[in-house]
């Protein structure tokens, strides 16, 4: 169980970092360079370039871990697919808040480039939770009044 989990997690992180570098980084860098005028010449230092690139790589790498994180939360019993579907509207709002906080530039394009994949990954998370996490079918678990043992009660 641990080996596939770590493989999928690494794959998601690398996919997010690649998305951040190849899709989001060029418009973000153009936005920062766009402040030039006849009185102001942009001269970014190498450290600033790498700082921007690293922040985008890490932010998108972590954001692309969302399906893995949701499956983990479903395995430990904190969320399930109906809960995720019911709270979709809040996830949309939180996606834009996270995008506004994590993107290093204040432009709307980069925020949409992060919020869009977040919303898509939320939908993937719902499908992954449905597919990978199964509910017990034999009954309902509850605590007994005498102690802390779990007792299975059949619904039939």
PyMOL commands that set and color helices and strands:
alter all, ss='L'
color gray80, all
select helices_A, chain A and resi 2-33+46-63+66-75+81-86+88-102+108-132
alter helices_A, ss='H'
color red, helices_A
select strands_A, chain A and resi 140-143+150-153
alter strands_A, ss='S'
color yellow, strands_A
deselect
rebuild
show_as cartoon
